[in-house]
Amino acid sequence: MTTEIINASPDCEIVTSRVLNHAREIVYRAWSEPEHLKIWWGPNGFTNTFNEFNFTVGGKWSFIMHGSDKGNYPNECEFIKIEKPTLIAWKRHSKPLFQVVVTFEEIDAIKTKVIFKQLFNTAEECNKIKKFVIDKNEENFDRLEEELKKMI
């Protein structure tokens, strides 16, 4: 089953972007291959246990994020759109509910701009986590950069 991507207004989205000094192919692999994604996904101090990662439209991504505060955070997601090597989108089935759309823009042979959008149905839902998530998304990108260095 596929789901349409939410057409969110600016007050219903959280957007984080970064230009990475790596080719788009490598950056896309870091997001689409579980052996890489599980290493860097999440803010500082988090680790992941992937239970299922079926990287196809309609496929499930089931995992547990283990926080540095010793908490465990189950995540159930479904991939809703994949356009290699330019876009990956998924819908969360666990709370908080939102969609994620990640785009990969090739700037040149060794630079890629990644735009990470979290899309919510309402501004109220978005604002519940926005103040916490912005810094954590930057930490996530920092961890991605470390994994990319190991991949080349």
KAFENNOR-V35286 format. One record per helix or strand of 2 or more residues. SS is the DSSP state (H for helix, E for strand). FROM is the first residue (numbers start at 0). LEN is the number of residues. Records with the same first field share a line. If there is no record, write none. Layout:
SS: FROM-LEN, FROM-LEN
//
This chain:
H: 9-3, 23-9, 33-7, 122-29
E: 12-8, 46-7, 59-7, 71-12, 86-6, 98-10, 110-9
//
